[in-house]
Amino acid sequence: MKTRKPLPARRHTGGFTLIELLVAVAIGMALVLAITLMMVRYEGGRRTLTSLNDSSIGGAYVSYSLDRLVRSAGSGYAQAWRNAYGCQLVAARGGTTTLPRPGAFPAPFASVPQAVRLAPVIVHAGAGTDGSDILAIHTGSSGLGESPLRLMTASATGTGVRVPSTLGIRGGDLVMVYQDASSCMLQQVTAGFAGGADQALNFGGTYAASDIGGVRLEDMGRTDNAWVSVLGNTTGNRPLFQLLGVGPNATLMSLDVLQIGGGDDLVAIADGVADLRALYGVDTNDDGRVDSWQNPGTAGSPWRAAVLLDGSAASRTNLSRIVALRVGVIIRTSLPEREDVAPNTITLFGDLGAGLTTTRTLTAAEKRLRWRSLDFTIPLRNVLLAPRP
């Protein structure tokens, strides 16, 4: 009888014990947590760096834009400041009076007076969003000489004037006619006009008007000295008579006061601008240098906008002594952080002492945003080159 071989013993299948599994899960969770923390920190650092870079770029762009706009203020009429500064600007577009404004300027410029008076730069202190300042900048851009043209005595009619020379003036140019203690009247050179040896300067077009609110062109230069300043053209080299201020959502905005584009076109210049402040650099001894800084918001001060623009001889002299503007800007990011990253207050012009500094107190929500402040000085080159008082 054949003997049956015994079956081999079954081998037990290998595996992980419960303890091994628990150790592996713990190690895996620790690795996931470490990677997550690294990613969170990386993302937070990247967002912070991006915000800071955006603030730096935004601040550089804002300072460049304001410098470009303010530096040339007064171009075209600053040489005749004794006759031009403080005069009320009257203008009509298509036969309808646009200046003085029939109604308030659109927000955020609704607090600016509807009667616009001429000056290179005027700071309407506290008239903007959240008490920020509004800048009124009046700049010609004709590209010609800066000297106004003397109006020939009693030569004005309802459609034109006579000046010593019309060389360089062309059709469509915007000019300003003004005389001592009188209104500045905006006019437009008739289409097709080409200046030269002819002394007759004829007006016609969208901005031409013989009578604007009782100010008549034919009365200019009849009894007082009168002048003509070329400001620019409607199709190229447009004059920049505009308001600058902080609008909704921390946006720096501008408004064309002359409505050359046809209406009240608000233009966004830069975002992230939460506050705008300015001080006047005043030359008190007429040597062409800043001798003191003046706050346009000080109560009872002769440097308030309402006083500077009252049309008096003293105010015109003060306007001629504003040779620089010191601008302070506060910029913020748009994305909040998870925790407070900003101080309780931000101060502008801190090196100038009491009466000139401006402090902004941040709310609880604002302290979760990143903030940056900067200030810079802009010389008014046309005022510096004008005859001294």
C-alpha positions, 0 to 999 in steps of 0.5 A: 500500500502506497503511503500519501505524502503529507501536505505542506504547511500553509504559510501565513500571508504577511501584512502590517500590524495595527501599530505600524498602520497608526505610525504610518498614518501619523507620519503621513499626517505630519507630512501633509501638515508640514506641506500645508503650512509651507504652502500657506506661508508661501502663499501669504508671503507671495501675496504680501510681496505682490501687494507691496510691489503694487503699492510701490508701482502705484505710488511711483505712477501717482507721483509721476502723474501729479508731477507732470500735471502740476509742474506746468501749471500756469503755462500761457498766462503766468507772465501776465499774472497781475491781470489774470490771477483771480479773474473769473473764467467764463465760457460757453460751449455751443451757445450754452454757458458752461462756466460758471457752472449752472449746477454742481460739479459731479462727485467727488467734486461737488463741493468745489465752487461753481465759479472757477477763478484762474490760478495755476494751482488751487488746493480746495482743502477738505473738499474731497472724499473723507476730507481729502483735498481737491486740486484745481490745475489750470494749464495751457499747452499751446506749445508757443511762447509763454508771453500773452499778447497785448490786445490793441486798444478798443479793437475788440468786436463781437467776433474778434480782436486785434493783436500785434501779431497772430503768428503761430495761431491756427484755427481751432485754438482756444484763447483766453481774453482778459483785462484788469479786474475783469472776467477771463473770457474763453474764445475759439479761433475760427476754423481755417485761420492761419496766423501770420503778419495779419493783426486780426484774430477772428473767433468762431466755433464751439467755444466762440461767444460774443456775450457770456453771462453779461461779459461782452467780448467787445468791452475787452480792452476798451478802458483797461489793458487787455490780453490774449493768451493762447491755451491750446487746441481742441483737437491737439495740445488740449489745455488742462483745466481740471480737478483732481481728487479721490473718488469712490473705491480709493480711485484718483480721478480727474475732471475736465472743467472746460468739457472739451470732450463734450461733457463731464467725463470723469477719468480714473488716473490710479487706483488704491489712492485713499487720501490726497493732501497738499501744502503751498510752498511760498516764496515770501521774499521773492528770491525764487525759493520756498521760505515757508510751507502754508496749510490751505486748510487753516481757518482764517488763513490768507492761503485758503482757496476762498481768500486766494480767489477773491480777486483782490490785489493782495490775493493775486500777489499771494498766488504769484508767491506760491512757487511749489506744491508739496503733495502727500498721498496715502495708498492702500491695497485692496485685499485684506489680510487675516490679521491686523497689519497696519498701525492705528494712524498714518501721518503725512508731512511729519517733518514739518511740525504742528499745524502742517501735519495730517493724520489719518486714523484707520478703522478696524477693517482698514487695519487689515489692509496694507498702507503706504504713504509718500510725499513729494515736492513739485516746483511750479516752473511757470510761476518761478519764471514769471515777473516777481511782485 
